[in-house]
Structures are given as C-alpha cells and as structure tokens.
Amino acid sequence: MFRQIGAGEIILIVAVLLLFFGARKLPDLARSIGRSARELRKGLSGEDEEKDDELAVDPVPTDADGDEPASDAEGS
C-alpha cells in the first residue's frame, strides 16, 4: 500500500517545513519531536515490564508436609 520514502520526498518535506516554520524554529521542533519519541519509548517499555510483573504467579505457600495450608474460611 505504502511505498518507501525516497530522497526527493524527504527534500520536499523539509522544504515545506522550512516554509511553514522557518529556519530558526526547525531545530527546536526536531528536538521536541525527539524528546517525545524518547518518552513514548520509555512509557511503552515501562508498560511491558508492568505486564510481566502482573503475569508472574506467586507459588502457593505450603506447610511443612508439603500440603496446602487450610484456609481461614473453613471454620466459618
């Protein structure tokens, strides 16, 4: 569906950006886009770590005989 972007397209995009924002604003714009991308990657990797923590299953504690301990609700 989409083809790769070539050098001509990149030059056209840069020219339009220069006309739209001006030469003084482009470095600030590029810097803010880079920071946003970095924050997005940090956020996405943090979510992956949280999912891994949620998926980790704690083993059921057992007593000395290796049996599961009796629950507190049995006597009620």
PDB file of N, CA, C and O in Angstrom:
ATOM      1  N   MET A   1       0.823  -1.183   0.000  1.00  0.00           N
ATOM      2  CA  MET A   1       0.000   0.000   0.000  1.00  0.00           C
ATOM      3  C   MET A   1       0.873   1.254   0.000  1.00  0.00           C
ATOM      4  O   MET A   1       0.707   2.133  -0.846  1.00  0.00           O
ATOM      5  N   PHE A   2       1.802   1.331   0.953  1.00  0.00           N
ATOM      6  CA  PHE A   2       2.703   2.475   1.004  1.00  0.00           C
ATOM      7  C   PHE A   2       4.047   2.048   0.440  1.00  0.00           C
ATOM      8  O   PHE A   2       4.510   0.930   0.666  1.00  0.00           O
ATOM      9  N   ARG A   3       4.663   2.960  -0.299  1.00  0.00           N
ATOM     10  CA  ARG A   3       5.998   2.661  -0.786  1.00  0.00           C
ATOM     11  C   ARG A   3       7.005   3.402   0.081  1.00  0.00           C
ATOM     12  O   ARG A   3       6.641   4.272   0.872  1.00  0.00           O
ATOM     13  N   GLN A   4       8.252   3.055  -0.075  1.00  0.00           N
ATOM     14  CA  GLN A   4       9.288   3.691   0.732  1.00  0.00           C
ATOM     15  C   GLN A   4       9.457   5.146   0.319  1.00  0.00           C
ATOM     16  O   GLN A   4       9.260   5.506  -0.841  1.00  0.00           O
ATOM     17  N   ILE A   5       9.825   5.976   1.293  1.00  0.00           N
ATOM     18  CA  ILE A   5      10.043   7.396   1.025  1.00  0.00           C
ATOM     19  C   ILE A   5      11.457   7.561   0.482  1.00  0.00           C
ATOM     20  O   ILE A   5      12.422   7.103   1.094  1.00  0.00           O
ATOM     21  N   GLY A   6      11.572   8.205  -0.647  1.00  0.00           N
ATOM     22  CA  GLY A   6      12.867   8.426  -1.273  1.00  0.00           C
ATOM     23  C   GLY A   6      13.445   9.777  -0.907  1.00  0.00           C
ATOM     24  O   GLY A   6      12.875  10.519  -0.107  1.00  0.00           O
ATOM     25  N   ALA A   7      14.591  10.086  -1.508  1.00  0.00           N
ATOM     26  CA  ALA A   7      15.284  11.339  -1.225  1.00  0.00           C
ATOM     27  C   ALA A   7      14.467  12.542  -1.699  1.00  0.00           C
ATOM     28  O   ALA A   7      14.441  13.577  -1.034  1.00  0.00           O
ATOM     29  N   GLY A   8      13.810  12.405  -2.833  1.00  0.00           N
ATOM     30  CA  GLY A   8      13.005  13.513  -3.344  1.00  0.00           C
ATOM     31  C   GLY A   8      11.875  13.890  -2.411  1.00  0.00           C
ATOM     32  O   GLY A   8      11.604  15.072  -2.196  1.00  0.00           O
ATOM     33  N   GLU A   9      11.220  12.893  -1.859  1.00  0.00           N
ATOM     34  CA  GLU A   9      10.124  13.161  -0.920  1.00  0.00           C
ATOM     35  C   GLU A   9      10.630  13.804   0.365  1.00  0.00           C
ATOM     36  O   GLU A   9       9.982  14.692   0.919  1.00  0.00           O
ATOM     37  N   ILE A  10      11.781  13.356   0.832  1.00  0.00           N
ATOM     38  CA  ILE A  10      12.349  13.934   2.059  1.00  0.00           C
ATOM     39  C   ILE A  10      12.713  15.399   1.829  1.00  0.00           C
ATOM     40  O   ILE A  10      12.468  16.243   2.691  1.00  0.00           O
ATOM     41  N   ILE A  11      13.296  15.702   0.672  1.00  0.00           N
ATOM     42  CA  ILE A  11      13.647  17.097   0.354  1.00  0.00           C
ATOM     43  C   ILE A  11      12.388  17.951   0.287  1.00  0.00           C
ATOM     44  O   ILE A  11      12.377  19.079   0.779  1.00  0.00           O
ATOM     45  N   LEU A  12      11.340  17.429  -0.311  1.00  0.00           N
ATOM     46  CA  LEU A  12      10.083  18.169  -0.392  1.00  0.00           C
ATOM     47  C   LEU A  12       9.498  18.432   0.994  1.00  0.00           C
ATOM     48  O   LEU A  12       9.021  19.534   1.266  1.00  0.00           O
ATOM     49  N   ILE A  13       9.530  17.439   1.864  1.00  0.00           N
ATOM     50  CA  ILE A  13       9.010  17.597   3.227  1.00  0.00           C
ATOM     51  C   ILE A  13       9.819  18.644   3.991  1.00  0.00           C
ATOM     52  O   ILE A  13       9.244  19.483   4.685  1.00  0.00           O
ATOM     53  N   VAL A  14      11.136  18.602   3.869  1.00  0.00           N
ATOM     54  CA  VAL A  14      11.992  19.578   4.556  1.00  0.00           C
ATOM     55  C   VAL A  14      11.731  20.986   4.025  1.00  0.00           C
ATOM     56  O   VAL A  14      11.691  21.942   4.800  1.00  0.00           O
ATOM     57  N   ALA A  15      11.553  21.119   2.719  1.00  0.00           N
ATOM     58  CA  ALA A  15      11.280  22.433   2.138  1.00  0.00           C
ATOM     59  C   ALA A  15       9.957  22.996   2.651  1.00  0.00           C
ATOM     60  O   ALA A  15       9.867  24.180   2.975  1.00  0.00           O
ATOM     61  N   VAL A  16       8.936  22.151   2.723  1.00  0.00           N
ATOM     62  CA  VAL A  16       7.641  22.607   3.238  1.00  0.00           C
ATOM     63  C   VAL A  16       7.768  23.001   4.706  1.00  0.00           C
ATOM     64  O   VAL A  16       7.198  24.008   5.126  1.00  0.00           O
ATOM     65  N   LEU A  17       8.504  22.222   5.485  1.00  0.00           N
ATOM     66  CA  LEU A  17       8.707  22.559   6.894  1.00  0.00           C
ATOM     67  C   LEU A  17       9.444  23.885   7.043  1.00  0.00           C
ATOM     68  O   LEU A  17       9.115  24.688   7.916  1.00  0.00           O
ATOM     69  N   LEU A  18      10.439  24.113   6.192  1.00  0.00           N
ATOM     70  CA  LEU A  18      11.164  25.385   6.238  1.00  0.00           C
ATOM     71  C   LEU A  18      10.241  26.557   5.943  1.00  0.00           C
ATOM     72  O   LEU A  18      10.313  27.594   6.603  1.00  0.00           O
ATOM     73  N   LEU A  19       9.380  26.390   4.958  1.00  0.00           N
ATOM     74  CA  LEU A  19       8.447  27.466   4.630  1.00  0.00           C
ATOM     75  C   LEU A  19       7.425  27.689   5.744  1.00  0.00           C
ATOM     76  O   LEU A  19       7.045  28.821   6.043  1.00  0.00           O
ATOM     77  N   PHE A  20       6.996  26.597   6.344  1.00  0.00           N
ATOM     78  CA  PHE A  20       5.939  26.686   7.354  1.00  0.00           C
ATOM     79  C   PHE A  20       6.453  27.215   8.688  1.00  0.00           C
ATOM     80  O   PHE A  20       5.852  28.113   9.277  1.00  0.00           O
ATOM     81  N   PHE A  21       7.571  26.656   9.167  1.00  0.00           N
ATOM     82  CA  PHE A  21       8.075  27.013  10.500  1.00  0.00           C
ATOM     83  C   PHE A  21       9.207  28.034  10.468  1.00  0.00           C
ATOM     84  O   PHE A  21       9.361  28.803  11.417  1.00  0.00           O
ATOM     85  N   GLY A  22       9.975  28.059   9.433  1.00  0.00           N
ATOM     86  CA  GLY A  22      11.134  28.941   9.385  1.00  0.00           C
ATOM     87  C   GLY A  22      12.371  28.217   9.887  1.00  0.00           C
ATOM     88  O   GLY A  22      12.282  27.242  10.633  1.00  0.00           O
ATOM     89  N   ALA A  23      13.533  28.715   9.461  1.00  0.00           N
ATOM     90  CA  ALA A  23      14.796  28.047   9.778  1.00  0.00           C
ATOM     91  C   ALA A  23      15.128  28.107  11.270  1.00  0.00           C
ATOM     92  O   ALA A  23      15.813  27.219  11.777  1.00  0.00           O
ATOM     93  N   ARG A  24      14.668  29.109  11.966  1.00  0.00           N
ATOM     94  CA  ARG A  24      15.001  29.248  13.388  1.00  0.00           C
ATOM     95  C   ARG A  24      14.240  28.265  14.266  1.00  0.00           C
ATOM     96  O   ARG A  24      14.737  27.864  15.318  1.00  0.00           O
ATOM     97  N   LYS A  25      13.057  27.879  13.855  1.00  0.00           N
ATOM     98  CA  LYS A  25      12.220  27.008  14.673  1.00  0.00           C
ATOM     99  C   LYS A  25      12.477  25.519  14.445  1.00  0.00           C
ATOM    100  O   LYS A  25      12.130  24.702  15.298  1.00  0.00           O
ATOM    101  N   LEU A  26      13.077  25.148  13.311  1.00  0.00           N
ATOM    102  CA  LEU A  26      13.258  23.730  12.992  1.00  0.00           C
ATOM    103  C   LEU A  26      14.106  22.962  14.009  1.00  0.00           C
ATOM    104  O   LEU A  26      13.722  21.849  14.369  1.00  0.00           O
ATOM    105  N   PRO A  27      15.238  23.490  14.496  1.00  0.00           N
ATOM    106  CA  PRO A  27      15.996  22.731  15.498  1.00  0.00           C
ATOM    107  C   PRO A  27      15.190  22.479  16.779  1.00  0.00           C
ATOM    108  O   PRO A  27      15.266  21.395  17.359  1.00  0.00           O
ATOM    109  N   ASP A  28      14.424  23.472  17.215  1.00  0.00           N
ATOM    110  CA  ASP A  28      13.592  23.287  18.407  1.00  0.00           C
ATOM    111  C   ASP A  28      12.498  22.261  18.151  1.00  0.00           C
ATOM    112  O   ASP A  28      12.186  21.449  19.022  1.00  0.00           O
ATOM    113  N   LEU A  29      11.922  22.298  16.965  1.00  0.00           N
ATOM    114  CA  LEU A  29      10.882  21.339  16.602  1.00  0.00           C
ATOM    115  C   LEU A  29      11.439  19.923  16.570  1.00  0.00           C
ATOM    116  O   LEU A  29      10.816  19.002  17.097  1.00  0.00           O
ATOM    117  N   ALA A  30      12.603  19.738  15.959  1.00  0.00           N
ATOM    118  CA  ALA A  30      13.225  18.415  15.888  1.00  0.00           C
ATOM    119  C   ALA A  30      13.591  17.914  17.283  1.00  0.00           C
ATOM    120  O   ALA A  30      13.431  16.730  17.579  1.00  0.00           O
ATOM    121  N   ARG A  31      14.075  18.799  18.128  1.00  0.00           N
ATOM    122  CA  ARG A  31      14.442  18.420  19.490  1.00  0.00           C
ATOM    123  C   ARG A  31      13.215  17.971  20.281  1.00  0.00           C
ATOM    124  O   ARG A  31      13.270  16.985  21.015  1.00  0.00           O
ATOM    125  N   SER A  32      12.115  18.696  20.129  1.00  0.00           N
ATOM    126  CA  SER A  32      10.904  18.321  20.871  1.00  0.00           C
ATOM    127  C   SER A  32      10.312  17.017  20.345  1.00  0.00           C
ATOM    128  O   SER A  32       9.770  16.229  21.120  1.00  0.00           O
ATOM    129  N   ILE A  33      10.409  16.782  19.047  1.00  0.00           N
ATOM    130  CA  ILE A  33       9.934  15.502  18.495  1.00  0.00           C
ATOM    131  C   ILE A  33      10.793  14.355  19.027  1.00  0.00           C
ATOM    132  O   ILE A  33      10.266  13.295  19.363  1.00  0.00           O
ATOM    133  N   GLY A  34      12.095  14.556  19.106  1.00  0.00           N
ATOM    134  CA  GLY A  34      12.988  13.533  19.647  1.00  0.00           C
ATOM    135  C   GLY A  34      12.696  13.228  21.103  1.00  0.00           C
ATOM    136  O   GLY A  34      12.694  12.067  21.511  1.00  0.00           O
ATOM    137  N   ARG A  35      12.450  14.263  21.884  1.00  0.00           N
ATOM    138  CA  ARG A  35      12.108  14.062  23.301  1.00  0.00           C
ATOM    139  C   ARG A  35      10.792  13.315  23.449  1.00  0.00           C
ATOM    140  O   ARG A  35      10.660  12.433  24.298  1.00  0.00           O
ATOM    141  N   SER A  36       9.829  13.670  22.623  1.00  0.00           N
ATOM    142  CA  SER A  36       8.527  12.994  22.683  1.00  0.00           C
ATOM    143  C   SER A  36       8.662  11.523  22.326  1.00  0.00           C
ATOM    144  O   SER A  36       8.060  10.666  22.973  1.00  0.00           O
ATOM    145  N   ALA A  37       9.448  11.230  21.302  1.00  0.00           N
ATOM    146  CA  ALA A  37       9.655   9.833  20.902  1.00  0.00           C
ATOM    147  C   ALA A  37      10.360   9.054  22.009  1.00  0.00           C
ATOM    148  O   ALA A  37      10.028   7.896  22.259  1.00  0.00           O
ATOM    149  N   ARG A  38      11.328   9.681  22.672  1.00  0.00           N
ATOM    150  CA  ARG A  38      12.043   9.019  23.764  1.00  0.00           C
ATOM    151  C   ARG A  38      11.111   8.725  24.934  1.00  0.00           C
ATOM    152  O   ARG A  38      11.165   7.643  25.518  1.00  0.00           O
ATOM    153  N   GLU A  39      10.257   9.684  25.276  1.00  0.00           N
ATOM    154  CA  GLU A  39       9.296   9.484  26.362  1.00  0.00           C
ATOM    155  C   GLU A  39       8.293   8.393  26.015  1.00  0.00           C
ATOM    156  O   GLU A  39       7.897   7.610  26.878  1.00  0.00           O
ATOM    157  N   LEU A  40       7.887   8.342  24.758  1.00  0.00           N
ATOM    158  CA  LEU A  40       6.961   7.309  24.316  1.00  0.00           C
ATOM    159  C   LEU A  40       7.593   5.934  24.451  1.00  0.00           C
ATOM    160  O   LEU A  40       6.955   5.000  24.938  1.00  0.00           O
ATOM    161  N   ARG A  41       8.845   5.802  24.022  1.00  0.00           N
ATOM    162  CA  ARG A  41       9.533   4.515  24.147  1.00  0.00           C
ATOM    163  C   ARG A  41       9.692   4.120  25.610  1.00  0.00           C
ATOM    164  O   ARG A  41       9.508   2.953  25.959  1.00  0.00           O
ATOM    165  N   LYS A  42      10.032   5.083  26.473  1.00  0.00           N
ATOM    166  CA  LYS A  42      10.158   4.785  27.906  1.00  0.00           C
ATOM    167  C   LYS A  42       8.835   4.310  28.471  1.00  0.00           C
ATOM    168  O   LYS A  42       8.784   3.342  29.229  1.00  0.00           O
ATOM    169  N   GLY A  43       7.760   4.999  28.096  1.00  0.00           N
ATOM    170  CA  GLY A  43       6.439   4.626  28.593  1.00  0.00           C
ATOM    171  C   GLY A  43       6.015   3.253  28.115  1.00  0.00           C
ATOM    172  O   GLY A  43       5.440   2.476  28.878  1.00  0.00           O
ATOM    173  N   LEU A  44       6.292   2.950  26.866  1.00  0.00           N
ATOM    174  CA  LEU A  44       5.914   1.641  26.334  1.00  0.00           C
ATOM    175  C   LEU A  44       6.731   0.529  26.972  1.00  0.00           C
ATOM    176  O   LEU A  44       6.187  -0.535  27.268  1.00  0.00           O
ATOM    177  N   SER A  45       8.011   0.745  27.190  1.00  0.00           N
ATOM    178  CA  SER A  45       8.823  -0.294  27.817  1.00  0.00           C
ATOM    179  C   SER A  45       8.442  -0.452  29.282  1.00  0.00           C
ATOM    180  O   SER A  45       8.535  -1.556  29.817  1.00  0.00           O
ATOM    181  N   GLY A  46       8.019   0.608  29.939  1.00  0.00           N
ATOM    182  CA  GLY A  46       7.562   0.521  31.322  1.00  0.00           C
ATOM    183  C   GLY A  46       6.284  -0.276  31.430  1.00  0.00           C
ATOM    184  O   GLY A  46       6.102  -1.017  32.396  1.00  0.00           O
ATOM    185  N   GLU A  47       5.383  -0.142  30.453  1.00  0.00           N
ATOM    186  CA  GLU A  47       4.149  -0.920  30.455  1.00  0.00           C
ATOM    187  C   GLU A  47       4.444  -2.387  30.258  1.00  0.00           C
ATOM    188  O   GLU A  47       3.786  -3.231  30.867  1.00  0.00           O
ATOM    189  N   ASP A  48       5.427  -2.721  29.415  1.00  0.00           N
ATOM    190  CA  ASP A  48       5.787  -4.115  29.191  1.00  0.00           C
ATOM    191  C   ASP A  48       6.316  -4.746  30.477  1.00  0.00           C
ATOM    192  O   ASP A  48       5.996  -5.894  30.783  1.00  0.00           O
ATOM    193  N   GLU A  49       7.125  -3.999  31.230  1.00  0.00           N
ATOM    194  CA  GLU A  49       7.653  -4.518  32.486  1.00  0.00           C
ATOM    195  C   GLU A  49       6.538  -4.741  33.491  1.00  0.00           C
ATOM    196  O   GLU A  49       6.559  -5.721  34.236  1.00  0.00           O
ATOM    197  N   GLU A  50       5.547  -3.823  33.518  1.00  0.00           N
ATOM    198  CA  GLU A  50       4.426  -3.984  34.433  1.00  0.00           C
ATOM    199  C   GLU A  50       3.602  -5.203  34.064  1.00  0.00           C
ATOM    200  O   GLU A  50       3.139  -5.919  34.952  1.00  0.00           O
ATOM    201  N   LYS A  51       3.405  -5.459  32.782  1.00  0.00           N
ATOM    202  CA  LYS A  51       2.658  -6.640  32.348  1.00  0.00           C
ATOM    203  C   LYS A  51       3.384  -7.909  32.762  1.00  0.00           C
ATOM    204  O   LYS A  51       2.759  -8.875  33.200  1.00  0.00           O
ATOM    205  N   ASP A  52       4.723  -7.907  32.622  1.00  0.00           N
ATOM    206  CA  ASP A  52       5.492  -9.076  33.035  1.00  0.00           C
ATOM    207  C   ASP A  52       5.351  -9.315  34.534  1.00  0.00           C
ATOM    208  O   ASP A  52       5.262 -10.460  34.975  1.00  0.00           O
ATOM    209  N   ASP A  53       5.330  -8.235  35.321  1.00  0.00           N
ATOM    210  CA  ASP A  53       5.167  -8.380  36.759  1.00  0.00           C
ATOM    211  C   ASP A  53       3.791  -8.930  37.106  1.00  0.00           C
ATOM    212  O   ASP A  53       3.661  -9.738  38.026  1.00  0.00           O
ATOM    213  N   GLU A  54       2.757  -8.497  36.374  1.00  0.00           N
ATOM    214  CA  GLU A  54       1.407  -8.970  36.639  1.00  0.00           C
ATOM    215  C   GLU A  54       1.253 -10.436  36.263  1.00  0.00           C
ATOM    216  O   GLU A  54       0.491 -11.163  36.902  1.00  0.00           O
ATOM    217  N   LEU A  55       1.967 -10.877  35.236  1.00  0.00           N
ATOM    218  CA  LEU A  55       1.837 -12.251  34.772  1.00  0.00           C
ATOM    219  C   LEU A  55       2.598 -13.229  35.653  1.00  0.00           C
ATOM    220  O   LEU A  55       2.310 -14.425  35.631  1.00  0.00           O
ATOM    221  N   ALA A  56       3.553 -12.751  36.421  1.00  0.00           N
ATOM    222  CA  ALA A  56       4.305 -13.636  37.299  1.00  0.00           C
ATOM    223  C   ALA A  56       3.376 -14.161  38.388  1.00  0.00           C
ATOM    224  O   ALA A  56       2.680 -13.393  39.053  1.00  0.00           O
ATOM    225  N   VAL A  57       3.376 -15.482  38.559  1.00  0.00           N
ATOM    226  CA  VAL A  57       2.487 -16.116  39.529  1.00  0.00           C
ATOM    227  C   VAL A  57       3.303 -16.504  40.754  1.00  0.00           C
ATOM    228  O   VAL A  57       4.334 -17.168  40.650  1.00  0.00           O
ATOM    229  N   ASP A  58       2.821 -16.078  41.912  1.00  0.00           N
ATOM    230  CA  ASP A  58       3.481 -16.470  43.147  1.00  0.00           C
ATOM    231  C   ASP A  58       3.060 -17.889  43.491  1.00  0.00           C
ATOM    232  O   ASP A  58       1.883 -18.230  43.365  1.00  0.00           O
ATOM    233  N   PRO A  59       3.996 -18.720  43.923  1.00  0.00           N
ATOM    234  CA  PRO A  59       3.625 -20.081  44.298  1.00  0.00           C
ATOM    235  C   PRO A  59       2.765 -20.068  45.566  1.00  0.00           C
ATOM    236  O   PRO A  59       2.891 -19.178  46.407  1.00  0.00           O
ATOM    237  N   VAL A  60       1.898 -21.062  45.685  1.00  0.00           N
ATOM    238  CA  VAL A  60       1.033 -21.179  46.855  1.00  0.00           C
ATOM    239  C   VAL A  60       1.888 -21.658  48.014  1.00  0.00           C
ATOM    240  O   VAL A  60       2.589 -22.661  47.887  1.00  0.00           O
ATOM    241  N   PRO A  61       1.845 -20.957  49.145  1.00  0.00           N
ATOM    242  CA  PRO A  61       2.645 -21.397  50.297  1.00  0.00           C
ATOM    243  C   PRO A  61       2.145 -22.746  50.814  1.00  0.00           C
ATOM    244  O   PRO A  61       0.944 -23.018  50.838  1.00  0.00           O
ATOM    245  N   THR A  62       3.080 -23.565  51.217  1.00  0.00           N
ATOM    246  CA  THR A  62       2.723 -24.886  51.747  1.00  0.00           C
ATOM    247  C   THR A  62       3.237 -25.009  53.167  1.00  0.00           C
ATOM    248  O   THR A  62       4.124 -24.269  53.592  1.00  0.00           O
ATOM    249  N   ASP A  63       2.665 -25.956  53.891  1.00  0.00           N
ATOM    250  CA  ASP A  63       3.152 -26.192  55.255  1.00  0.00           C
ATOM    251  C   ASP A  63       4.328 -27.168  55.207  1.00  0.00           C
ATOM    252  O   ASP A  63       4.805 -27.498  54.121  1.00  0.00           O
ATOM    253  N   ALA A  64       4.794 -27.625  56.340  1.00  0.00           N
ATOM    254  CA  ALA A  64       5.984 -28.465  56.427  1.00  0.00           C
ATOM    255  C   ALA A  64       5.794 -29.802  55.712  1.00  0.00           C
ATOM    256  O   ALA A  64       6.770 -30.361  55.212  1.00  0.00           O
ATOM    257  N   ASP A  65       4.555 -30.340  55.646  1.00  0.00           N
ATOM    258  CA  ASP A  65       4.299 -31.620  54.997  1.00  0.00           C
ATOM    259  C   ASP A  65       4.206 -31.497  53.475  1.00  0.00           C
ATOM    260  O   ASP A  65       4.137 -32.504  52.771  1.00  0.00           O
ATOM    261  N   GLY A  66       4.204 -30.274  52.975  1.00  0.00           N
ATOM    262  CA  GLY A  66       4.073 -30.067  51.546  1.00  0.00           C
ATOM    263  C   GLY A  66       2.633 -29.908  51.111  1.00  0.00           C
ATOM    264  O   GLY A  66       2.358 -29.759  49.920  1.00  0.00           O
ATOM    265  N   ASP A  67       1.689 -29.939  52.078  1.00  0.00           N
ATOM    266  CA  ASP A  67       0.276 -29.758  51.749  1.00  0.00           C
ATOM    267  C   ASP A  67      -0.040 -28.266  51.751  1.00  0.00           C
ATOM    268  O   ASP A  67       0.648 -27.465  52.384  1.00  0.00           O
ATOM    269  N   GLU A  68      -1.099 -27.919  51.025  1.00  0.00           N
ATOM    270  CA  GLU A  68      -1.541 -26.542  51.054  1.00  0.00           C
ATOM    271  C   GLU A  68      -2.151 -26.256  52.418  1.00  0.00           C
ATOM    272  O   GLU A  68      -2.857 -27.105  52.962  1.00  0.00           O
ATOM    273  N   PRO A  69      -1.895 -25.077  52.983  1.00  0.00           N
ATOM    274  CA  PRO A  69      -2.469 -24.777  54.296  1.00  0.00           C
ATOM    275  C   PRO A  69      -3.982 -24.635  54.210  1.00  0.00           C
ATOM    276  O   PRO A  69      -4.533 -24.259  53.175  1.00  0.00           O
ATOM    277  N   ALA A  70      -4.637 -24.944  55.320  1.00  0.00           N
ATOM    278  CA  ALA A  70      -6.103 -24.825  55.375  1.00  0.00           C
ATOM    279  C   ALA A  70      -6.475 -23.354  55.322  1.00  0.00           C
ATOM    280  O   ALA A  70      -5.795 -22.513  55.910  1.00  0.00           O
ATOM    281  N   SER A  71      -7.565 -23.042  54.611  1.00  0.00           N
ATOM    282  CA  SER A  71      -7.988 -21.649  54.521  1.00  0.00           C
ATOM    283  C   SER A  71      -8.716 -21.257  55.791  1.00  0.00           C
ATOM    284  O   SER A  71      -9.228 -22.107  56.520  1.00  0.00           O
ATOM    285  N   ASP A  72      -8.753 -19.976  56.044  1.00  0.00           N
ATOM    286  CA  ASP A  72      -9.402 -19.457  57.260  1.00  0.00           C
ATOM    287  C   ASP A  72     -10.920 -19.556  57.174  1.00  0.00           C
ATOM    288  O   ASP A  72     -11.593 -19.539  58.205  1.00  0.00           O
ATOM    289  N   ALA A  73     -11.470 -19.660  55.976  1.00  0.00           N
ATOM    290  CA  ALA A  73     -12.907 -19.636  55.794  1.00  0.00           C
ATOM    291  C   ALA A  73     -13.571 -20.980  56.097  1.00  0.00           C
ATOM    292  O   ALA A  73     -14.799 -21.039  56.147  1.00  0.00           O
ATOM    293  N   GLU A  74     -12.810 -22.064  56.303  1.00  0.00           N
ATOM    294  CA  GLU A  74     -13.412 -23.374  56.540  1.00  0.00           C
ATOM    295  C   GLU A  74     -14.163 -23.458  57.860  1.00  0.00           C
ATOM    296  O   GLU A  74     -15.192 -24.128  57.943  1.00  0.00           O
ATOM    297  N   GLY A  75     -13.674 -22.799  58.874  1.00  0.00           N
ATOM    298  CA  GLY A  75     -14.298 -22.870  60.194  1.00  0.00           C
ATOM    299  C   GLY A  75     -15.559 -22.041  60.296  1.00  0.00           C
ATOM    300  O   GLY A  75     -16.322 -22.231  61.243  1.00  0.00           O
ATOM    301  N   SER A  76     -15.816 -21.146  59.385  1.00  0.00           N
ATOM    302  CA  SER A  76     -16.968 -20.247  59.487  1.00  0.00           C
ATOM    303  C   SER A  76     -18.232 -20.887  59.069  1.00  0.00           C
ATOM    304  O   SER A  76     -19.286 -20.251  59.101  1.00  0.00           O
TER     305      SER A  76
END
